[in-house]
Amino acid sequence: MLKRFHLARGEILPTEAEDSQIHIYINPDAAEREELQVSFNLDDHTLSSALDPDEVSRIEAGADSFFLIWKIPANYPDRAGSSFDVASLGLLLTRERLLIITSEEFQLSGHEALTIPELNSLFDVMLGILFRTTHDYLIQLKTIKKTAKELQDKINASLQNEHLIRMFNLSEGLVYFINAISANGAVLTRLQNYARKENLSHKVIDFIDDLIIENTQCYRLSTTYSTVFAGLMDARGNIINNNMNILIRNLTLINIVFLPLNLIASIGGMSEFTMMTEGIPWPLAYASFGIAMLSLGWLTAAFLKRAGFMGTAAAALAKNRQRNSLT
């Protein structure tokens, strides 16, 4: 899909004119790819790089133009809203035209207009795109922090791994963000050197410096979040295990409370036993039955202890208590 825009009096306006200054190709089809290759001398490798989400950010400067691969936050979170990824944005700047090639829906005007004081040239428009997409990382990082807080509250009361898996997805998305922001920082450094080499205005150079500062802040913030998530991941898993242990403990206590009652009710309801011991006084018969049950229980416990089951269970319980005390 092709969108055309025109830069006039510091504003970016949509237009249908073929000679417009700004072209945005969103998921170009075969005909649009052929047009890019023929009209703008872009080879198939360059086009594939602009649409490949795994492509590394880079800048290729020429005599009259330069091509830039820039990493942007992707717009396709999963249904649970806890998956974050990155996409590639290709920018080809010539003297007459700015080409934007991407696989993501990209808004250049309207309520998401570029936040740059003055748009006097296509180079300023390109800087505005870099600034806005860098700011998008900050918005996504705030969303990640908010989502992580919500997941933490759910994990504290959860007995399943669903919320923990979503937390893993957040950590994975942060790794992608860190790599993309770091690669964008290298591009901004080269762009700064290019601006100084071409003797661009001080306002442009200062704006690129602000871009580098903004990108560095994004990198530090995403690194901090990633470190915190990774450090607390084991603790969150232990919280779920501890919740399960508490549930089992409560169920065991309920079972222990009702077990003697069941035993008494079972003994009192043994009509066949009373019939079989009809010639024996009932105090002696029931006392013998109780001694037999205690003996059977002692023999069962001795067998389990000799088989090593009780020792293994006690060691596992002690190890679990030690792990919970460390966390």
C-alpha atoms as one frame of an Amber mdcrd trajectory, in Angstrom:
protein
   0.000   0.000   0.000   1.325   3.408  -1.021   0.637   6.674   0.804   1.842
  10.034  -0.474   2.495  13.219   1.489   3.702  16.707   0.693   5.759  19.044
   2.878   4.374  22.582   2.743   4.896  25.480   5.148   6.223  23.243   7.886
   3.318  20.786   7.707   3.001  17.288   6.297  -0.168  16.999   4.226  -1.577
  13.939   2.442  -1.742  14.160  -1.323  -2.409  12.012  -4.367   0.166  13.671
  -6.603   2.713  11.264  -8.061   5.499  13.839  -7.681   4.900  14.158  -3.932
   7.957  14.499  -1.719   7.193  11.722   0.759   6.187   8.169  -0.158   5.250
   5.539   2.411   5.213   1.920   1.222   3.458  -0.366   3.724   3.940  -4.052
   2.898   4.616  -3.312  -0.791   3.233  -5.846  -3.232   5.044  -7.175  -6.310
   4.138  -4.174  -8.473   5.253  -1.670  -5.839   8.495  -3.587  -5.311   9.195
  -3.410  -9.032   8.464   0.323  -8.987  10.936   0.820  -6.129  13.611  -1.151
  -7.935  13.158   0.630 -11.260  12.425   4.199 -10.141  14.713   4.424  -7.095
  17.447   1.875  -7.901  16.734  -0.278  -4.869  17.826  -3.883  -5.149  15.875
  -6.807  -3.755  18.272  -7.214  -0.807  17.696  -3.621   0.316  13.924  -4.016
   0.103  14.035  -7.268   2.037  16.183  -5.619   4.701  13.653  -2.825   5.176
  10.873  -5.380   5.756  12.853  -7.912   7.795  12.135  -7.565  11.562  15.456
  -9.273  12.337  17.554  -6.872  10.281  20.153  -4.888  12.225  19.981  -1.084
  12.170  22.485   0.517   9.816  23.077   3.567   7.634  24.541   3.651   4.136
  25.523   7.140   3.000  26.111   7.953  -0.670  26.931  11.026  -2.712  23.365
  12.287  -3.175  21.394   9.971  -0.912  21.624   7.621   1.974  19.651   4.618
   3.122  18.842   3.920   6.755  17.473   0.839   8.539  15.792   1.842  11.809
  14.217  -0.410  14.448  10.757   0.544  15.751   8.358  -1.076  18.261   6.029
  -3.529  16.557   2.279  -3.063  16.694   1.201  -6.673  17.141   0.984  -7.672
  20.823  -0.617 -11.035  21.490  -4.175 -11.522  22.727  -3.054 -11.301  26.342
  -1.298  -8.007  25.621   1.991  -9.180  27.097   4.122  -9.744  24.010   6.355
  -6.963  22.672   8.506  -7.118  19.554  10.326  -4.855  17.106  10.037  -4.202
  13.384  12.248  -2.593  10.758  11.752   0.744   9.053  13.605   1.593   5.825
  14.290   5.263   5.051  15.719   6.354   1.697  16.498  10.078   1.540  17.376
  11.803  -1.730  17.440  15.458  -2.700  13.867  15.361  -4.004  12.130  12.597
  -2.089  11.914  10.642   1.160  10.889   6.998   0.885   9.580   5.115   3.921
   9.355   1.332   3.597   7.878  -0.737   6.410   5.775  -3.788   7.174   3.912
  -1.913   9.952   1.077   0.573   9.701   2.823   3.943   9.912   1.089   7.253
  10.710   2.887  10.342   9.477   0.221  13.017   9.959  -2.843  13.618  12.091
  -2.970  13.126  15.856   0.404  11.355  15.735   2.123  14.140  13.816   5.852
  14.568  14.135   6.992  16.447  17.217   9.739  18.619  15.805   9.793  22.427
  16.029  10.362  23.105  12.332   9.973  20.951   9.236  11.903  22.853   6.623
  13.367  19.921   4.701  13.030  16.210   4.133  16.010  15.697   6.431  14.019
  17.365   9.224  11.109  15.024   8.493  13.424  12.036   8.774  14.763  13.294
  12.114  11.196  13.757  13.300  10.429  10.126  12.422  13.468   8.945  14.356
  12.470  11.072  17.352   8.861   9.869  17.401   9.751   6.178  17.096  12.327
   6.592  19.874   9.619   8.130  22.047   7.394   5.135  21.180   9.908   2.927
  22.978   9.377   4.957  26.155   5.620   4.492  25.835   6.043   0.742  25.333
   8.371   0.518  28.334   5.762   2.227  30.512   3.223  -0.298  29.259   5.602
  -3.137  30.091   6.057  -1.808  33.626   2.308  -1.507  34.127   1.680  -4.988
  32.716   4.419  -6.462  34.923   2.807  -4.908  37.993  -0.567  -6.414  37.102
   1.015  -9.814  36.492   2.867  -9.633  39.808  -0.401  -9.117  41.673  -1.911
 -12.115  39.861   1.155 -14.303  40.463   0.960 -13.621  44.207  -2.412 -15.388
  44.303  -1.905 -17.851  41.440  -1.452 -21.608  41.509  -0.776 -21.991  37.766
   2.006 -20.997  35.363  -0.126 -18.890  32.999   0.857 -15.508  34.440   4.467
 -16.618  34.868   4.630 -17.484  31.149   3.328 -14.014  30.322   6.075 -12.586
  32.502   8.606 -14.608  30.499   7.156 -13.061  27.317   7.716  -9.607  28.771
  11.332 -10.461  29.544  11.816 -11.744  26.010  10.330  -8.562  24.549  12.703
  -6.475  26.651  15.669  -8.352  25.188  14.457  -7.454  21.682  14.015  -3.841
  22.753  17.527  -3.680  24.202  19.105  -5.031  21.002  17.048  -2.702  18.783
  17.696   0.426  20.873  21.404  -0.353  21.044  21.594  -0.747  17.259  19.653
   2.518  16.798  22.210   4.237  19.019  25.008   3.202  16.651  23.026   4.634
  13.719  22.493   7.930  15.536  26.221   8.200  16.213  26.980   7.768  12.505
  24.213  10.221  11.661  25.770  12.756  14.021  29.144  12.333  12.321  27.457
  12.747   8.932  25.763  15.993  10.025  29.048  17.452  11.237  30.894  16.318
   8.125  28.295  17.952   5.842  28.341  21.134   7.979  24.625  21.035   8.708
  23.069  23.715  10.893  23.679  23.780  14.640  19.955  23.287  15.197  20.052
  19.955  13.328  23.173  18.821  15.182  21.627  19.769  18.530  18.483  17.869
  17.635  20.533  14.760  16.834  22.258  15.166  20.206  18.834  15.227  21.860
  17.946  12.079  19.908  21.049  10.325  21.218  20.188  11.336  24.795  16.600
  10.101  24.370  17.786   6.808  22.896  20.324   6.348  25.703  17.591   6.861
  28.294  15.463   4.224  26.573  18.393   1.822  26.571  19.135   2.313  30.271
  15.482   2.000  31.230  14.963  -1.199  29.233  18.195  -2.654  30.638  17.045
  -1.879  34.176  13.663  -3.509  33.590  15.290  -6.577  32.038  17.686  -6.969
  34.970  14.882  -6.637  37.510  12.650  -9.122  35.661  15.447 -11.662  35.315
  16.472 -11.323  38.966  12.941 -11.815  40.279  11.862 -14.561  37.880  12.988
 -17.385  40.195  11.337 -15.662  43.137   8.046 -15.454  41.237   8.261 -19.156
  40.431   8.874 -19.882  44.102   5.807 -17.805  44.994   3.633 -20.072  42.862
   5.231 -23.167  44.409   4.720 -21.719  47.883   1.060 -21.018  47.110   0.653
 -24.635  46.034   2.394 -25.852  49.191   0.094 -23.737  51.336  -2.946 -25.165
  49.563  -1.721 -28.734  50.045  -0.948 -27.968  53.700  -4.474 -26.667  54.275
  -5.996 -29.698  52.570  -3.778 -31.958  54.666  -4.918 -30.220  57.866  -8.551
 -30.716  56.868  -7.834 -34.378  56.173  -6.098 -34.775  59.561  -9.049 -33.158
  61.365 -11.606 -35.490  59.800  -9.484 -38.658  59.777 -10.033 -39.514  63.497
 -13.725 -38.802  63.110 -13.911 -41.150  60.140 -11.981 -43.765  62.078 -14.322
 -43.567  65.065 -17.379 -43.663  62.833 -15.989 -46.654  60.934 -15.212 -48.610
  64.101 -18.608 -47.802  65.584 -20.369 -48.975  62.455 -18.698 -52.396  62.170
 -21.752 -54.627  62.600 -19.958 -57.624  61.058 -17.123 -57.287  63.590 -19.649
 -57.294  66.453 -21.251 -60.415  65.025 -17.901 -62.196  64.652 -16.882 -61.335
  68.239 -20.261 -62.116  69.739 -18.769 -64.560  72.273 -16.052 -62.105  73.384
 -16.736 -59.138  75.678 -16.941 -55.999  73.516 -14.325 -54.001  75.525 -11.766
 -56.727  74.946 -12.707 -57.164  71.282 -12.495 -53.472  70.420  -9.287 -53.032
  72.433  -7.695 -55.892  70.498  -8.871 -54.332  67.220  -7.320 -50.954  68.175
  -4.002 -52.594  69.121  -3.995 -54.448  65.803  -4.543 -51.184  63.856  -1.764
 -49.415  65.755   0.598 -52.305  65.102  -0.254 -52.297  61.402   0.371 -48.553
  61.244   3.732 -48.925  63.006   4.789 -51.730  60.653   3.801 -49.605  57.611
   5.816 -46.606  58.887   8.826 -48.848  59.592   8.651 -50.311  56.087   8.495
 -46.864  54.462  11.383 -45.628  56.577  13.505 -48.644  55.687  12.690 -48.168
  52.022  14.014 -44.583  52.258  10.735 -42.888  51.325  10.330 -40.942  54.549
  13.962 -39.787  54.541  13.669 -38.515  50.960  10.439 -36.662  51.748  11.962
 -35.060  54.861  15.072 -33.948  52.915  12.932 -32.440  50.155  10.836 -30.587
  52.716  13.946 -29.215  54.437  15.428 -28.125  51.103  12.188 -26.358  50.150
  12.127 -24.512  53.473  15.738 -23.431  53.010  15.012 -22.143  49.501  11.983
 -20.157  50.680  14.034 -18.605  53.472  16.662 -17.438  50.981  14.100 -15.822
  48.690
